[in-house]
Amino acid sequence: QVQLAESGGGMVQPGGSLRLSCAASVSIGIFNHMAWYRQAPGVQRERVAFIGNSGSTNYADSVKGRFTISRDNAKKTVYLQMNSLKPEDTAVYYCFAFSSRGNYWGQGTQVTVSS
């Protein structure tokens, strides 16, 4: 059974940094790609960063230059390094994995950016 577990969320002041982790219960090499999504109250869930099996990445315009997605296959973990955080980055952040066998979501981790 595939499980994704996010960690690293919390409260930070504007301009601060956080690193989110998504630990998988299986080798992440089985996934075609993985991604981070976020959802703020009353707002549709949006994809903020994507990483393919080849290591290719893609970012939402709102986070380009501030967020970096990476993967460590040996640790079965995908990371989201978030710098220069803004209040509008406040949301629940979800890890997502896509494979030919199905799509998988983590339970989410709250990120709050506030002074």
N, C-alpha and C positions, 0 to 999 in steps of 0.2 A: 504494500500500500504506500502510495506516494504522499509524503507530508512535507510541507514547507513551513518553517518557523522563523518569523521575523523577530529581530531584537534591535536595540540601540536607540529607540525613540525616547523622547523626553521633552523637557522644556528648555528653551535656549533664548537668549536675547537676540534682537536683530543684529546681524553682522556675524553671528556665531556660526559654529560648525557642529555637525553630527555625522556619524557614520552608521548607517543601517546595515544589518546583516540578514541574509536569508539562508538558513541552513536546510538542506534537503536530506530526506531520509534515504535517497538513492543517488547513484552517480548522476551528476548534472549533465554528463555527456549524452544521456539519452534524450535530452530535450533539444528540439530544433532551435528554440531560443528561450530566453528568460527576460523578464521585464519588471520594472517597478511602476506601479500605478498609485494614484492618490485620490482621495475623495474628501472634500470639505462638506460641511453641513449644507444641504440644499443645492449642492452642485453635482453634476454628473461626474462619475469616475473618469479620470483622464490618465493616459499613459505619459509618464515623465521621462523614462529611459528604457532602452532596449539593448540587449546584447545577444548576438547570434553565436552559433557554435564556433564560427571562424574567428570570433572576437570582434566582429564589426559592431559598431554602436550607433545609436541614434537618440536624439534628445528633443524634448519639447522646446519650442522657442523660449518659453518662460524660464527655463532652467539652464539653457546653453551657457557654457562658460563658468557655471557655478557648481553644477552637479557632475559627478563622474561615476559611471557604472563599471564594475570590474567583476571578474570571476576567478575563483581558485578551485580548479577541478579536484585537486587532491583533498581539499577540505570540504568539497561538495557545497560550496558557499558562494553566493553572489552578494556583492556589496554595493551600497550607494553612498558615496562620499558627498556630503552636502555642505557647501561653503557659502559665505555671504548670505546667510539665511534672512528672509524677509517675512513680515507678518503674513503675507499672502501665501506663504509656503505651508502655513498651518493646515493640517489635514491628517487623516489616517492613511498611512502608506502600506500598500499591499505588494507582496511578491507574487509573481505570476510565472508559470512555466507552461510551455506549449510542446506537445509531442503528438505523434501520429496516434497514440493510444488515448489521448485526452488532454484536457487543460486542467491546471491545478492552481489553486489560490492558497495563500497563507491566511492567517487570521487577522493580520493587520497590526500595525504599531502606531501609536499616536505621536505626532510631532507638533509641538506648539511653539510658535515663535512670538514672543511678547516681552515687552519691557516692564 
